[in-house]
């Protein structure tokens, strides 16, 4: 019997420590409140900085939010990535370094929720509880149902457990695999 080996091709679409657009959660990111998750949303007024985005931790380089403690409990983040053919991608993997919670959408469709209750969450919402910084990995199946050919957008609403929290951290890597 002949041995067949399947070649799997992996591609990093968004590497760790990449630049992101971000908006401090001192107000809603858009009106209506879900508009900021759309591919066509104009986030040109948002700040830009490399991940990790943090305070109270010491991950090295990145973007520090020195005014977050006692002021706001969430941060909105956006990034884009290119896909030549969504039907060629079999699976995607999201690796997130987080403290305390997040919700992630790709092209406006929710993909992952961590340490957050169900439902929509306002700019002043909070994670379900404080955690130590942790890595969360999720496998996303059937990516052709949410990816588009060309530019795609990934959006993240990052949450702290409370206004007095001593830290927050976020970093993300998005990979795709094709059989």
C-alpha positions in Angstrom: 0.0 0.0 0.0 1.3 3.4 -0.9 1.7 5.9 1.9 -0.1 9.2 1.2 1.1 12.3 3.0 -1.2 15.3 3.1 0.7 18.6 2.8 -0.7 21.2 5.1 0.1 24.8 4.4 0.0 27.3 7.3 0.1 31.0 7.0 0.3 33.7 9.7 -2.3 36.4 8.7 -1.7 38.6 11.8 1.5 38.0 13.7 2.1 38.7 17.4 3.4 42.2 18.2 1.7 43.7 15.1 0.3 47.2 14.8 -3.4 47.6 15.7 -5.9 50.5 15.6 -7.3 51.0 19.0 -9.8 53.3 20.8 -9.9 53.6 24.6 -13.3 52.6 26.0 -14.3 56.0 27.3 -17.4 56.0 25.1 -19.0 53.7 22.5 -16.8 53.0 19.5 -19.5 53.9 17.0 -23.2 54.7 16.5 -24.9 52.3 16.2 -22.8 50.4 18.7 -22.0 47.5 16.3 -20.8 49.6 13.3 -17.1 49.6 14.3 -17.0 45.8 13.6 -17.8 46.3 9.9 -15.1 46.0 7.2 -16.0 49.4 5.8 -15.9 51.3 9.1 -13.7 54.4 9.1 -11.4 54.0 12.1 -8.9 56.6 10.8 -9.4 58.7 13.9 -8.3 55.8 16.2 -4.8 55.5 17.6 -2.3 53.1 16.2 0.2 51.0 18.3 1.9 47.7 18.4 0.7 44.8 20.6 0.9 43.9 23.3 -1.4 46.6 24.5 -1.2 46.7 28.3 -0.6 48.4 31.6 0.6 47.0 35.0 2.4 44.1 33.2 5.9 44.1 31.7 5.7 42.3 28.4 8.5 44.4 26.9 7.7 46.5 23.9 4.2 47.4 22.9 1.6 50.0 23.7 1.1 51.1 27.3 -2.2 52.5 28.4 -1.0 54.5 31.5 -4.4 56.2 32.0 -6.7 53.1 32.0 -6.7 52.3 35.7 -9.6 54.1 37.4 -10.7 55.7 34.1 -12.1 53.0 31.7 -12.7 49.3 31.6 -12.5 48.4 27.9 -10.5 49.0 24.7 -11.7 48.5 21.1 -9.2 47.1 18.6 -9.2 46.6 14.8 -6.8 45.0 12.3 -7.1 43.9 8.7 -5.7 40.9 6.8 -5.8 39.7 3.2 -7.3 36.4 2.0 -6.8 35.4 -1.6 -9.4 32.6 -1.7 -11.6 31.9 1.4 -12.4 28.5 0.1 -8.8 27.4 0.2 -8.6 27.9 4.0 -9.7 24.8 6.0 -9.1 26.1 9.6 -7.9 29.1 11.4 -6.3 29.4 14.8 -6.5 32.4 17.1 -3.9 32.7 19.9 -4.7 35.4 22.3 -2.7 36.6 25.3 -5.3 38.2 27.6 -6.1 39.7 31.0 -9.2 39.8 31.7 -11.7 39.1 28.9 -12.5 39.7 25.2 -14.9 39.2 22.4 -13.5 38.8 18.8 -15.4 39.2 15.5 -14.2 38.6 12.0 -16.0 40.7 9.4 -18.7 41.5 12.0 -19.4 37.9 12.9 -18.5 36.8 16.5 -15.9 34.1 16.6 -14.6 33.9 20.2 -15.7 35.1 23.6 -13.5 34.6 26.7 -14.5 35.4 30.3 -17.4 37.5 29.1 -21.2 36.8 29.6 -23.5 36.4 26.6 -24.9 39.4 24.8 -23.8 42.9 23.6 -21.5 44.8 25.9 -21.1 48.6 26.2 -17.9 50.6 26.5 -18.2 50.5 30.3 -18.8 46.7 30.6 -16.5 44.5 32.6 -15.1 41.0 32.3 -16.8 38.3 34.4 -13.8 38.2 36.8 -10.2 39.0 37.3 -7.7 36.5 35.9 -4.0 36.2 35.7 -2.7 36.9 32.1 -3.2 33.7 30.1 -2.9 32.4 26.6 -6.2 31.3 25.0 -6.2 29.3 21.7 -9.3 28.8 19.6 -9.7 26.8 16.4 -12.1 28.4 14.0 -13.7 25.9 11.6 -15.5 26.6 8.3 -13.8 29.9 7.8 -15.3 30.2 4.3 -18.5 31.1 6.0 -17.1 34.3 7.5 -14.1 35.3 5.3 -14.2 37.3 2.2 -11.8 37.5 -0.8 -9.5 40.4 -0.3 -9.5 42.6 2.8 -11.0 41.2 6.0 -11.2 42.8 9.4 -10.8 41.4 12.9 -12.2 43.4 15.7 -11.7 42.9 19.5 -13.4 44.3 22.5 -11.0 43.9 25.4 -12.3 44.1 28.9 -10.9 44.6 32.4 -12.7 43.1 35.5 -13.1 46.5 37.1 -11.8 50.1 37.2 -9.3 49.4 39.9 -7.7 46.4 38.2 -3.9 46.5 38.4 -3.3 45.3 34.9 -4.6 44.5 31.4 -2.8 42.8 28.5 -3.7 41.9 24.9 -1.8 40.3 22.1 -3.1 38.2 19.2 -1.9 35.9 16.4 -4.2 34.7 13.6 -3.1 31.7 11.5 -4.8 29.9 8.6 -4.2 26.3 7.4 -5.0 24.7 4.1 -4.9 21.0 3.4 
